[in-house]
C-alpha cells in the first residue's frame, strides 16, 4: 500500500517538533536555568538607592545621595563605601539553590524569624527591590540561612552573611580620614609650635629635607610619615560636646600634604581623649572630630630633632676604595 509522501513529511515534522520541545523547553534552557538560581534575578544593584537594616533593637538607614552613600540614622554622615559595596555584592549573589525548609514553624530553628534575624530591605526609586531575613550560620559556620520575606522557603547560602549586614555596636559611618597615594605627594610639612620641617618627594631619590637647610631625614622617618598618611582611618568619632576638650586651640602638631596637582590636605592633631582611646584629630575639609589610635599619630608628635639629622660635612677625603686603588699591590719599597 502506497503512503502519501505529504502525510509522512507531516509526521516527521511533528516528531522533530516534539523532540525539540522535550530537549529545549522554552527554547532557552541555559538562560532560564542560570536566572532561576538567583534569589533576586531582576535586581539591578546600580539602581538601589536605599538600604534599611534592623538587627535586634539596632536600626540603620542608608541612602544614596548622588554618587555618595550616607547614613540617615546617623545625621546623614557619609557611609562606609566598602561596607555598602559588600552589601550590594552579597545580595546579588543570593541564590535559591538549596532549600532546607518550607515549614514556618521551623523559622526559629534557623533564626530567620523577624525576632532573631537581621532584616534587610533594599529599595530603588521608592520601590522595594529585595526584602529578606539573614539567620544563623550553617553547619560549617561559613554558610548562612536566608529567607525572603515573601516566601516560605529557607535557603542555605554558601557565604557567611550576618557580619556583612549587622555591625553590632560598630558604626556605618565612613572612618576614612585620608586615602592618598605616596607617589602623588610632592611635599610634606610638619609643624610643631614655632618649629617646622618641610620634606620634598624626589621620587627616585626619596624624601629630602627642604627646610631647615643642611639636614637629611633620619633613617626611615620621612617615608614612614608619608606612608602613615596614605590610608589613615579613625577608630572612633568624638561627640559635639568633646570639641572644647579636643585641644585644637593649641594643636600638638599640624601635618600638611601638598599633592602633585597642588591639592593640599591638612591634619591637625589635638590632645588625648580622656580615658584613653587615642588622640583627637581633624582635617581641613570638614568639621568632623575623629579619634585616632596613639600609634598612628606618634611619628608626627616626635621631637623634630628625632626626625632629621645634620648632613655630615664633606671633608674632601677620597673614599676608602680610591685610596686602596692608589696603594701598590705588593712588595716592599726599594
C-alpha positions as CSV (number, residue, x, y, z in Angstrom):
1,X,0.0,0.0,0.0
2,X,1.4,3.4,-1.0
3,X,1.8,6.0,1.7
4,X,1.1,9.7,1.0
5,X,4.6,11.5,1.0
6,X,3.0,14.6,2.3
7,X,1.5,12.7,5.3
8,X,4.9,11.1,6.0
9,X,6.6,14.5,5.9
10,X,4.0,15.9,8.3
11,X,4.5,13.1,10.8
12,X,8.3,13.6,10.6
13,X,7.9,17.3,11.3
14,X,5.7,16.6,14.3
15,X,8.3,14.2,15.7
16,X,11.1,16.7,15.3
17,X,9.0,19.4,17.0
18,X,8.3,17.1,20.0
19,X,12.0,16.3,20.3
20,X,12.9,20.0,20.3
21,X,10.4,20.8,22.9
22,X,11.5,18.0,25.2
23,X,15.2,18.8,24.9
24,X,14.9,22.6,25.0
25,X,11.8,23.7,26.8
26,X,11.1,27.3,26.0
27,X,14.0,27.4,23.6
28,X,16.4,29.0,26.1
29,X,17.1,26.4,28.7
30,X,20.5,27.6,29.8
31,X,19.5,31.2,30.3
32,X,16.4,30.3,32.4
33,X,18.4,27.8,34.5
34,X,21.0,30.4,35.2
35,X,18.4,33.0,36.1
36,X,16.5,30.7,38.3
37,X,19.4,30.2,40.7
38,X,19.3,33.9,41.7
39,X,17.1,34.7,44.6
40,X,16.5,38.2,43.1
41,X,17.1,37.7,39.3
42,X,15.7,41.1,38.4
43,X,17.7,43.1,40.9
44,X,19.9,45.8,39.4
45,X,22.2,46.9,42.3
46,X,23.2,50.1,40.4
47,X,19.7,51.4,40.8
48,X,19.5,50.7,44.6
49,X,19.3,53.9,46.5
50,X,18.1,52.9,49.9
51,X,19.2,50.1,52.4
52,X,17.3,49.6,55.7
53,X,18.7,47.1,58.2
54,X,17.2,46.0,61.5
55,X,19.2,43.8,63.9
56,X,17.5,43.4,67.3
57,X,17.0,46.9,68.6
58,X,19.6,48.5,66.3
59,X,18.5,50.0,63.0
60,X,20.4,51.6,60.2
61,X,19.0,53.6,57.3
62,X,21.4,54.1,54.4
63,X,20.6,56.2,51.3
64,X,22.3,57.2,48.1
65,X,22.7,61.0,47.5
66,X,24.1,61.3,44.0
67,X,27.2,59.2,44.0
68,X,27.6,59.2,47.8
69,X,26.0,56.9,50.3
70,X,25.0,58.4,53.6
71,X,23.7,57.2,57.0
72,X,20.3,58.8,57.6
73,X,20.1,57.2,61.0
74,X,23.4,59.0,61.9
75,X,22.8,62.6,60.9
76,X,23.3,61.8,57.2
77,X,27.0,61.2,57.8
78,X,28.9,59.7,54.8
79,X,28.6,55.9,54.9
80,X,31.5,53.5,54.7
81,X,31.6,52.8,50.9
82,X,33.3,49.5,51.3
83,X,30.5,48.3,53.7
84,X,27.8,49.4,51.3
85,X,29.6,47.7,48.4
86,X,29.8,44.4,50.3
87,X,26.0,44.6,51.0
88,X,25.2,45.1,47.3
89,X,27.6,42.3,46.2
90,X,26.3,39.9,48.8
91,X,22.6,40.5,47.8
92,X,23.4,40.0,44.1
93,X,24.9,36.6,45.0
94,X,22.0,35.2,47.0
95,X,20.6,32.0,45.4
96,X,17.6,29.7,45.7
97,X,19.7,26.6,45.0
98,X,19.4,24.8,48.3
99,X,16.1,24.8,50.2
100,X,16.4,23.5,53.8
101,X,12.8,24.1,54.9
102,X,9.4,25.2,53.8
103,X,7.8,25.0,57.3
104,X,7.2,28.3,59.1
105,X,7.3,26.6,62.4
106,X,11.0,25.9,61.8
107,X,11.9,29.5,61.2
108,X,13.0,29.9,64.8
109,X,15.4,26.9,64.4
110,X,17.2,28.7,61.6
111,X,16.8,32.1,63.2
112,X,15.2,33.6,60.1
113,X,12.1,34.8,62.0
114,X,11.7,38.5,62.4
115,X,12.7,38.4,66.1
116,X,16.1,36.8,65.8
117,X,17.1,37.5,62.2
118,X,18.8,40.5,60.6
119,X,16.1,42.1,58.4
120,X,17.3,43.8,55.2
121,X,15.3,45.8,52.7
122,X,16.7,47.3,49.5
123,X,14.8,49.9,47.6
124,X,15.1,51.8,44.3
125,X,13.1,54.9,43.4
126,X,10.7,54.3,46.2
127,X,10.0,50.6,45.2
128,X,11.0,47.6,47.3
129,X,13.6,45.5,45.3
130,X,14.6,42.9,47.9
131,X,13.4,42.1,51.4
132,X,14.9,39.2,53.3
133,X,16.0,37.8,56.7
134,X,19.5,36.6,57.5
135,X,19.6,33.9,60.1
136,X,22.3,31.9,61.9
137,X,25.4,30.3,60.4
138,X,25.1,27.0,58.6
139,X,26.6,23.7,59.9
140,X,30.0,24.5,58.6
141,X,30.0,28.1,60.2
142,X,30.9,29.6,56.8
143,X,27.4,29.5,55.3
144,X,24.2,31.2,56.2
145,X,20.4,30.7,56.3
146,X,18.3,33.3,54.4
147,X,14.5,33.6,53.9
148,X,12.9,36.0,51.5
149,X,10.1,38.0,53.2
150,X,7.5,36.9,50.6
151,X,8.3,33.2,50.5
152,X,8.1,30.2,52.9
153,X,11.4,28.6,51.8
154,X,14.5,28.9,53.9
155,X,17.7,28.8,51.7
156,X,21.2,27.9,52.7
157,X,23.7,30.4,51.2
158,X,27.4,29.4,50.8
159,X,28.8,32.6,52.4
160,X,28.9,34.0,56.0
161,X,26.5,36.9,55.8
162,X,25.5,38.1,59.2
163,X,28.6,40.3,59.7
164,X,28.0,41.9,56.3
165,X,24.7,43.4,57.4
166,X,25.0,43.5,61.2
167,X,27.8,45.7,62.5
168,X,26.7,45.4,66.2
169,X,28.0,48.4,68.0
170,X,30.2,49.5,65.1
171,X,29.0,52.5,63.1
172,X,28.2,52.6,59.4
173,X,30.0,56.0,59.2
174,X,33.0,56.3,56.9
175,X,36.1,56.3,59.1
176,X,38.5,57.2,56.3
177,X,40.4,60.4,57.0
178,X,42.9,60.2,54.1
179,X,43.2,57.8,51.2
180,X,46.2,59.1,49.3
181,X,49.0,57.9,47.1
182,X,52.5,58.5,48.2
183,X,53.5,58.7,44.5
184,X,51.3,61.7,44.1
185,X,52.7,63.5,47.2
186,X,55.0,66.4,46.4
187,X,55.6,68.0,49.9
188,X,55.0,67.1,53.5
189,X,55.0,69.8,56.2
190,X,55.2,69.0,59.9
191,X,54.7,72.0,62.2
192,X,55.0,71.8,66.0
193,X,54.6,75.2,67.6
194,X,57.2,77.6,66.2
195,X,59.2,74.8,64.6
196,X,58.7,73.2,61.2
197,X,60.2,70.6,58.9
198,X,59.5,70.5,55.2
199,X,60.1,67.4,53.2
200,X,60.2,67.1,49.4
201,X,59.5,64.0,47.5
202,X,62.2,63.5,44.9
203,X,60.7,60.0,44.0
204,X,63.8,58.2,42.7
205,X,66.0,59.9,45.4
206,X,63.3,59.5,48.1
207,X,62.3,62.2,50.6
208,X,64.7,65.0,51.2
209,X,64.7,67.8,53.8
210,X,63.9,71.2,52.1
211,X,63.8,73.1,55.4
212,X,65.8,73.6,57.5
213,X,68.8,73.6,55.3
214,X,71.7,71.3,55.9
215,X,69.6,68.4,57.2
216,X,68.5,65.0,55.9
217,X,65.7,62.7,57.1
218,X,66.6,60.3,59.9
219,X,66.6,56.8,58.6
220,X,63.1,55.5,57.8
221,X,61.4,58.5,59.4
222,X,60.3,60.5,56.3
223,X,58.9,57.5,54.3
224,X,57.2,56.2,57.5
225,X,55.4,59.6,58.0
226,X,54.3,59.7,54.3
227,X,53.1,56.1,54.3
228,X,51.2,56.7,57.5
229,X,49.1,59.3,55.8
230,X,48.2,57.3,52.7
231,X,45.5,55.2,54.4
232,X,44.7,57.0,57.7
233,X,41.4,55.8,59.4
234,X,39.8,56.7,62.6
235,X,39.0,54.3,65.4
236,X,36.1,56.4,66.6
237,X,34.4,59.7,66.4
238,X,34.2,62.5,69.0
239,X,30.8,63.9,70.0
240,X,29.9,67.5,69.6
241,X,30.5,68.1,73.3
242,X,34.1,67.0,73.1
243,X,35.3,69.8,70.8
244,X,36.3,72.0,73.7
245,X,38.4,69.3,75.3
246,X,40.0,68.3,72.0
247,X,42.9,70.8,72.3
248,X,42.8,72.4,68.9
249,X,43.3,75.9,70.3
250,X,47.0,74.9,70.6
251,X,47.3,71.7,68.5
252,X,50.1,69.3,69.2
253,X,51.0,69.2,65.5
254,X,49.9,70.3,62.1
255,X,50.6,68.0,59.1
256,X,50.2,69.4,55.7
257,X,50.5,67.4,52.5
258,X,50.8,69.1,49.1
259,X,50.0,66.8,46.1
260,X,51.4,66.9,42.6
261,X,48.2,68.6,41.4
262,X,48.7,71.3,44.1
263,X,45.8,69.9,46.2
264,X,46.5,70.5,49.9
265,X,45.4,68.2,52.7
266,X,45.8,69.3,56.3
267,X,45.6,67.3,59.5
268,X,45.6,68.9,63.0
269,X,46.5,66.6,65.9
270,X,44.9,67.6,69.2
271,X,45.0,66.2,72.7
272,X,44.4,62.7,74.0
273,X,40.9,61.5,74.5
274,X,40.0,61.3,78.2
275,X,40.1,57.7,79.4
276,X,42.4,56.6,76.6
277,X,41.5,55.5,73.1
278,X,43.8,57.8,71.1
279,X,44.2,61.4,70.0
280,X,41.6,63.8,68.6
281,X,42.4,64.9,65.1
282,X,40.5,66.9,62.5
283,X,41.2,67.7,58.8
284,X,40.7,70.9,56.8
285,X,37.9,69.6,54.5
286,X,35.2,69.3,57.2
287,X,34.3,69.8,60.8
288,X,34.4,66.1,61.9
289,X,36.0,65.2,65.1
290,X,37.9,61.9,64.7
291,X,39.7,59.8,67.3
292,X,42.9,58.0,66.0
293,X,45.0,55.4,67.9
294,X,48.1,56.9,69.5
295,X,50.3,54.7,67.5
296,X,49.1,56.2,64.2
297,X,49.9,59.8,65.2
298,X,53.1,59.1,67.3
299,X,55.5,59.7,64.4
300,X,54.1,63.3,64.0
301,X,54.5,64.0,67.7
302,X,58.2,63.1,67.9
303,X,60.6,66.0,68.6
304,X,61.6,67.3,65.3
305,X,65.3,66.6,66.2
306,X,64.5,62.9,66.0
307,X,63.1,63.2,62.5
308,X,66.0,64.8,60.8
309,X,69.8,64.9,61.3
310,X,72.6,67.1,60.1
311,X,74.2,66.2,56.8
312,X,77.8,65.2,57.5
313,X,80.4,67.7,56.2
314,X,82.2,66.9,53.0
315,X,85.8,66.6,54.1
316,X,87.1,66.1,50.6
317,X,88.8,62.9,51.5
318,X,88.9,60.2,48.9
319,X,86.8,57.2,49.5
320,X,88.5,54.2,51.0
321,X,88.1,52.3,47.7
322,X,90.0,55.1,45.9
323,X,92.8,55.1,48.5
324,X,93.1,51.3,48.1
325,X,93.4,51.6,44.4
326,X,96.4,54.0,44.6
327,X,98.3,51.7,47.0
328,X,100.9,49.4,45.4
329,X,99.6,45.8,45.4
330,X,102.6,44.0,46.8
331,X,106.3,44.0,47.8
332,X,108.4,46.5,49.8
333,X,109.8,49.9,48.6
334,X,113.2,49.7,47.0
